[in-house]
Amino acid sequence: MVEWIIPLTDLVVIGLLLVIGGNLGSFLNVVVHRLPRGESVVHGGSHCPSCGSAIRWHDNVPVLGWLLLGGRCRDCGAMIAARYPLVEAVGAVVIGGVAAAELLSGGRTLPGVAFGVGRPGADNLLLRPDPLLIAVAILHGWLLFNLLLGAAVETDGRVVPARWSRMAFGITLAIVVGWNALLPVGIGIEGPAWMGRGPGRGLGIAACGLACGALLGGSSTPAGRQGLMLVGAILGWQAAACIALLRPVVGWLRALLASLVPPATPAGDGDSADLTTGEFSESIRSVLASPEGEPPSSIDPGSSPLNEPGPVAVSRSEAAGDRGPFLSRLIEPIARNLQRRGLSGGDLMVATAAFLLAWRWLWRVVVG
């Protein structure tokens, strides 16, 4: 049994990180659902908006709860939009997967002399945790969460609220300036990665990254431009430039995969096949819209616990209009997003996750 302890520990930690990532995706769903209805994201249990029944704790598990329920409310049978488990699944794979790779490898996916010095594995992470590595993984999770938010809003044809963007950039700058060791790559290419100390180093790296992201993302969508600026502020201008080149490749691969998927057949009128249908999109539209014509209100994910439920029942009117099989309802939005001509925010999120997994190798190619 001794030889099984280490791999089992690794699997447990990986599973925990995937669950955390899924709950972050679930958290995004809850905030977008509750805010337009004037509900608190802190107090009050989750309930079905169609019949008012409380959602049971075992139905709150991200992705799995939706699958076990068959995509319907347990009490009234109202449809649950497939967007909810999809966002949760993306959060689990992207955020949880990147965090698992960085933490369990001991930082071997990251450049810089401060990482990759300890023994990899969950046992070393638990017995001799590296605060710097953990902080970097959290910072990168914050980056990927914002990119996921931008991608989710972009599918609705809207933009992330300005106040949320300002808050995200403000928090990021405060972190990297206050603890510049979280930036493993300096301003230059050939210079030592850890040259320089003090807040000036973090501010200089973040400023160059912001400028590079704004320049390279100038012709992109708002989600792509703001996301690339945030990438530059956290990962440096070198990463922003590399990810800007990688993003079209991700889009091409997505289009290639979409060519293997049969085109969706519209049901009823032309609006039924639109990506902006569904309760998730209506919730986002309600959150972003200002009743008095003012700028959209911010969405604050820090105000809700992470164990908020992702599966939330849609209205009965939507349930009546969606009579497709269970698996078809789950696969259809995936296929339609693959077939989108432009999904800059989603492509950026995937490109950033791929870059983080290969950052050390790519940096060695640059510096030789």
C-alpha positions as CSV (number, residue, x, y, z in Angstrom):
1,M,0.0,0.0,0.0
2,V,2.9,2.4,0.6
3,E,3.6,2.7,-3.2
4,W,0.0,3.8,-3.7
5,I,0.0,6.6,-1.1
6,I,1.8,9.2,-3.2
7,P,-0.3,8.8,-6.4
8,L,-3.5,8.6,-4.4
9,T,-2.6,11.8,-2.6
10,D,-1.9,13.4,-6.0
11,L,-5.3,12.3,-7.3
12,V,-7.1,13.7,-4.2
13,V,-5.4,17.1,-4.5
14,I,-6.1,17.2,-8.3
15,G,-9.8,16.4,-7.6
16,L,-9.9,19.1,-4.9
17,L,-8.5,21.7,-7.3
18,L,-11.0,20.6,-10.0
19,V,-13.8,21.0,-7.5
20,I,-12.6,24.5,-6.6
21,G,-12.4,25.4,-10.3
22,G,-16.0,24.1,-10.8
23,N,-17.2,26.1,-7.9
24,L,-15.7,29.2,-9.3
25,G,-17.7,28.6,-12.5
26,S,-20.8,27.9,-10.4
27,F,-20.1,31.1,-8.5
28,L,-20.2,33.1,-11.7
29,N,-23.6,31.5,-12.6
30,V,-25.1,32.4,-9.3
31,V,-24.0,36.0,-9.3
32,V,-25.3,36.5,-12.9
33,H,-28.6,34.9,-11.9
34,R,-29.3,36.6,-8.6
35,L,-28.2,40.2,-9.2
36,P,-30.9,41.2,-11.8
37,R,-33.6,39.8,-9.5
38,G,-32.4,41.9,-6.5
39,E,-31.5,38.8,-4.5
40,S,-28.6,38.7,-2.1
41,V,-25.7,36.6,-3.2
42,V,-24.7,36.1,0.4
43,H,-27.9,35.4,2.3
44,G,-30.7,33.0,1.5
45,G,-30.7,29.5,0.2
46,S,-30.8,28.7,-3.4
47,H,-34.3,27.9,-4.8
48,C,-36.0,27.2,-8.1
49,P,-37.4,30.5,-9.5
50,S,-40.2,28.6,-11.2
51,C,-41.7,26.8,-8.2
52,G,-39.8,28.4,-5.3
53,S,-38.6,25.0,-3.9
54,A,-35.2,25.0,-2.2
55,I,-32.4,23.3,-4.1
56,R,-31.1,20.3,-2.1
57,W,-27.5,20.2,-1.1
58,H,-26.8,17.1,-3.2
59,D,-28.2,18.9,-6.2
60,N,-25.7,21.8,-5.7
61,V,-22.7,19.8,-6.8
62,P,-21.3,21.6,-10.0
63,V,-22.0,19.7,-13.2
64,L,-22.9,16.4,-11.4
65,G,-26.0,17.9,-9.9
66,W,-27.3,19.0,-13.3
67,L,-26.6,15.5,-14.8
68,L,-28.2,13.6,-12.0
69,L,-31.3,15.9,-12.2
70,G,-31.5,15.3,-16.0
71,G,-31.4,19.0,-16.6
72,R,-34.7,19.6,-14.8
73,C,-35.9,20.9,-11.4
74,R,-36.4,18.0,-9.0
75,D,-39.8,19.4,-7.8
76,C,-41.5,21.1,-10.8
77,G,-39.6,19.6,-13.7
78,A,-38.7,23.0,-15.2
79,M,-35.8,23.0,-17.6
80,I,-32.3,24.0,-16.3
81,A,-30.3,25.8,-18.9
82,A,-27.3,23.8,-20.2
83,R,-25.1,26.9,-19.9
84,Y,-24.8,26.3,-16.1
85,P,-23.0,23.0,-16.2
86,L,-20.9,24.0,-19.2
87,V,-19.6,27.1,-17.4
88,E,-18.9,25.0,-14.3
89,A,-17.1,22.4,-16.4
90,V,-14.9,25.0,-18.1
91,G,-14.0,26.5,-14.8
92,A,-13.0,23.1,-13.4
93,V,-10.9,22.1,-16.4
94,V,-9.2,25.5,-17.1
95,I,-8.8,27.0,-13.6
96,G,-8.5,23.8,-11.6
97,G,-6.3,22.1,-14.2
98,V,-3.8,24.9,-14.5
99,A,-3.6,25.2,-10.7
100,A,-3.0,21.5,-10.4
101,A,-0.2,21.6,-13.0
102,E,1.5,24.5,-11.3
103,L,1.2,23.3,-7.7
104,L,1.8,19.5,-8.2
105,S,4.8,20.1,-10.5
106,G,6.4,22.3,-7.8
107,G,6.4,25.2,-10.2
108,R,8.2,23.4,-13.1
109,T,5.7,24.9,-15.6
110,L,6.8,28.4,-14.6
111,P,10.0,30.3,-15.6
112,G,12.3,31.9,-13.0
113,V,14.9,30.5,-10.6
114,A,12.4,30.6,-7.7
115,F,10.3,27.8,-9.1
116,G,11.0,24.2,-9.8
117,V,13.5,23.8,-7.0
118,G,11.4,21.5,-4.8
119,R,10.3,18.0,-5.3
120,P,7.0,17.7,-7.3
121,G,4.0,15.9,-5.9
122,A,1.1,16.6,-3.6
123,D,2.9,15.2,-0.6
124,N,5.6,17.8,-0.8
125,L,3.0,20.5,-1.4
126,L,1.1,19.5,1.7
127,L,4.1,18.9,4.0
128,R,6.4,21.7,2.8
129,P,4.1,24.2,1.1
130,D,5.8,27.1,-0.9
131,P,3.8,30.3,-0.1
132,L,5.2,32.0,-3.3
133,L,4.1,29.1,-5.5
134,I,0.6,29.0,-3.9
135,A,0.2,32.8,-4.3
136,V,1.2,32.6,-8.0
137,A,-1.3,29.8,-8.6
138,I,-4.0,31.9,-6.9
139,L,-3.1,34.9,-9.0
140,H,-3.2,32.9,-12.2
141,G,-6.6,31.5,-11.1
142,W,-7.8,35.1,-10.7
143,L,-6.6,35.8,-14.2
144,L,-8.4,32.8,-15.7
145,F,-11.6,33.6,-13.8
146,N,-11.7,37.0,-15.3
147,L,-11.0,35.6,-18.8
148,L,-13.9,33.1,-18.2
149,L,-16.1,35.9,-17.2
150,G,-15.2,37.8,-20.3
151,A,-15.8,34.8,-22.5
152,A,-19.2,34.1,-20.9
153,V,-20.4,37.7,-21.4
154,E,-19.0,37.7,-24.9
155,T,-21.3,34.8,-26.0
156,D,-24.2,37.1,-25.2
157,G,-22.8,39.9,-27.4
158,R,-22.2,42.2,-24.5
159,V,-19.1,43.6,-22.7
160,V,-17.9,43.2,-19.1
161,P,-19.2,46.1,-17.0
162,A,-16.7,49.0,-16.8
163,R,-16.7,49.1,-13.0
164,W,-15.8,45.4,-12.8
165,S,-13.0,45.9,-15.3
166,R,-11.6,48.8,-13.2
167,M,-11.8,46.8,-10.1
168,A,-10.1,43.8,-11.7
169,F,-7.2,46.0,-13.0
170,G,-7.0,47.8,-9.6
171,I,-6.7,44.5,-7.6
172,T,-4.2,43.1,-10.1
173,L,-1.9,46.2,-10.0
174,A,-2.1,46.3,-6.2
175,I,-1.0,42.6,-6.0
176,V,1.8,42.7,-8.5
177,V,3.2,46.0,-7.2
178,G,3.0,45.0,-3.5
179,W,4.5,41.5,-4.2
180,N,6.6,41.7,-7.3
181,A,8.0,38.3,-6.8
182,L,4.8,36.9,-8.2
183,L,6.1,38.1,-11.6
184,P,8.8,35.5,-12.6
185,V,9.8,37.3,-15.8
186,G,11.3,40.8,-15.9
187,I,10.9,43.6,-18.4
188,G,13.8,42.5,-20.6
189,I,14.3,39.3,-22.5
190,E,17.9,38.4,-21.9
191,G,18.4,39.9,-18.5
192,P,18.1,37.8,-15.3
193,A,14.5,36.9,-14.5
194,W,14.7,38.0,-10.9
195,M,16.7,41.2,-11.4
196,G,15.4,44.2,-9.4
197,R,13.4,44.5,-6.2
198,G,10.8,46.8,-4.8
199,P,7.4,48.1,-6.0
200,G,9.0,49.8,-9.0
201,R,9.8,46.5,-10.6
202,G,6.3,45.2,-10.3
203,L,4.9,48.5,-11.6
204,G,7.2,48.6,-14.6
205,I,6.5,45.0,-15.6
206,A,2.7,45.5,-15.2
207,A,2.8,48.9,-17.1
208,C,4.7,47.3,-20.0
209,G,2.3,44.4,-20.1
210,L,-0.8,46.6,-20.1
211,A,0.6,48.7,-22.9
212,C,1.5,45.6,-25.0
213,G,-1.9,44.0,-24.4
214,A,-3.7,47.2,-25.3
215,L,-1.7,47.5,-28.5
216,L,-2.0,43.9,-29.6
217,G,-5.7,43.7,-28.7
218,G,-6.7,47.0,-30.2
219,S,-8.6,45.3,-33.1
220,S,-10.1,42.6,-31.0
221,T,-13.4,42.5,-29.2
222,P,-13.7,44.2,-25.8
223,A,-13.4,40.9,-24.0
224,G,-10.3,40.1,-26.0
225,R,-8.7,43.5,-25.6
226,Q,-9.3,43.8,-21.8
227,G,-8.4,40.2,-21.3
228,L,-5.1,40.6,-23.1
229,M,-4.3,43.7,-21.1
230,L,-4.9,41.8,-17.9
231,V,-2.7,39.0,-19.2
232,G,0.1,41.5,-19.8
233,A,-0.3,43.0,-16.3
234,I,0.0,39.6,-14.6
235,L,2.3,37.6,-16.9
236,G,4.3,40.4,-18.6
237,W,4.5,41.8,-22.1
238,Q,6.4,38.7,-23.4
239,A,3.4,36.5,-22.4
240,A,0.9,39.0,-23.9
241,A,2.8,38.9,-27.2
242,C,3.0,35.1,-27.3
243,I,-0.6,34.6,-26.3
244,A,-1.7,37.2,-28.9
245,L,0.0,35.0,-31.5
246,L,-1.4,31.8,-30.1
247,R,-5.0,33.0,-29.9
248,P,-5.6,32.8,-33.7
249,V,-4.2,29.3,-33.7
250,V,-6.8,28.4,-31.0
251,G,-9.5,29.9,-33.2
252,W,-8.3,28.0,-36.2
253,L,-8.3,24.7,-34.2
254,R,-11.8,25.5,-33.0
255,A,-13.0,26.1,-36.5
256,L,-11.4,22.9,-37.6
257,L,-13.2,21.0,-34.8
258,A,-16.4,22.8,-35.7
259,S,-16.1,21.5,-39.3
260,L,-16.5,18.0,-37.9
261,V,-19.8,18.9,-36.1
262,P,-23.0,18.9,-38.2
263,P,-24.6,22.4,-38.4
264,A,-27.4,23.0,-35.9
265,T,-30.9,22.9,-37.4
266,P,-33.0,25.9,-36.4
267,A,-36.2,24.9,-34.5
268,G,-39.1,27.3,-35.2
269,D,-38.1,30.8,-36.0
270,G,-34.6,32.0,-36.7
271,D,-34.0,33.3,-33.2
272,S,-34.2,29.8,-31.7
273,A,-30.8,28.9,-32.9
274,D,-29.2,32.1,-31.7
275,L,-26.5,31.8,-29.1
276,T,-28.1,34.6,-27.1
277,T,-31.1,32.5,-26.2
278,G,-31.5,30.9,-22.8
279,E,-31.9,32.1,-19.2
280,F,-28.2,32.5,-18.7
281,S,-27.9,35.0,-21.5
282,E,-31.1,36.8,-20.3
283,S,-29.5,37.0,-16.8
284,I,-26.3,38.5,-18.2
285,R,-28.3,41.0,-20.3
286,S,-30.3,42.0,-17.2
287,V,-27.2,42.5,-15.1
288,L,-25.4,44.5,-17.7
289,A,-28.3,46.7,-18.7
290,S,-28.8,49.9,-16.7
291,P,-32.4,50.9,-16.0
292,E,-31.6,54.5,-16.2
293,G,-29.2,54.4,-19.2
294,E,-26.1,54.6,-16.9
295,P,-23.0,52.4,-17.2
296,P,-23.6,48.7,-16.3
297,S,-23.3,47.8,-12.7
298,S,-20.3,45.7,-11.5
299,I,-20.4,42.1,-10.6
300,D,-18.5,41.3,-7.4
301,P,-17.5,37.6,-7.1
302,G,-15.9,38.2,-3.7
303,S,-19.3,38.8,-2.1
304,S,-20.6,35.2,-2.3
305,P,-19.3,31.9,-1.0
306,L,-17.9,29.5,-3.5
307,N,-20.4,26.7,-2.7
308,E,-23.3,28.5,-4.3
309,P,-25.2,26.3,-6.7
310,G,-24.6,26.3,-10.4
311,P,-27.8,24.5,-11.4
312,V,-30.7,26.9,-11.2
313,A,-34.0,26.2,-12.8
314,V,-35.2,28.3,-15.8
315,S,-38.7,29.5,-16.2
316,R,-41.7,27.4,-17.3
317,S,-42.0,29.3,-20.6
318,E,-38.4,28.3,-21.5
319,A,-39.1,24.8,-20.4
320,A,-42.1,24.6,-22.8
321,G,-39.9,25.8,-25.7
322,D,-37.2,23.3,-25.1
323,R,-38.3,19.7,-25.8
324,G,-35.0,18.4,-27.0
325,P,-33.4,15.2,-25.6
326,F,-31.3,15.5,-22.5
327,L,-27.9,15.0,-24.2
328,S,-28.9,17.1,-27.2
329,R,-29.5,20.1,-24.8
330,L,-26.1,19.6,-23.4
331,I,-24.2,19.2,-26.7
332,E,-26.0,21.8,-28.7
333,P,-24.5,25.0,-27.0
334,I,-21.1,23.4,-27.3
335,A,-21.5,22.8,-31.0
336,R,-22.9,26.3,-31.6
337,N,-20.0,28.0,-29.8
338,L,-17.5,25.9,-31.7
339,Q,-19.1,27.1,-34.9
340,R,-19.0,30.8,-34.0
341,R,-16.9,32.9,-36.4
342,G,-15.6,35.1,-33.6
343,L,-15.1,34.1,-30.0
344,S,-12.1,36.2,-29.1
345,G,-12.6,36.0,-25.3
346,G,-13.0,32.2,-25.3
347,D,-10.0,31.7,-27.6
348,L,-7.9,34.0,-25.4
349,M,-8.9,32.0,-22.3
350,V,-7.8,28.7,-23.9
351,A,-4.6,30.2,-25.3
352,T,-3.7,31.6,-21.9
353,A,-4.3,28.3,-20.2
354,A,-2.2,26.5,-22.8
355,F,0.6,29.1,-22.4
356,L,0.7,28.8,-18.6
357,L,1.2,25.0,-19.0
358,A,4.2,25.5,-21.3
359,W,5.5,28.8,-20.0
360,R,8.9,27.6,-18.8
361,W,9.6,25.7,-22.0
362,L,8.5,28.7,-24.2
363,W,10.7,31.1,-22.1
364,R,13.7,28.8,-22.5
365,V,13.2,28.9,-26.3
366,V,13.2,32.7,-26.2
367,V,16.2,33.2,-23.9
368,G,18.1,30.2,-25.3
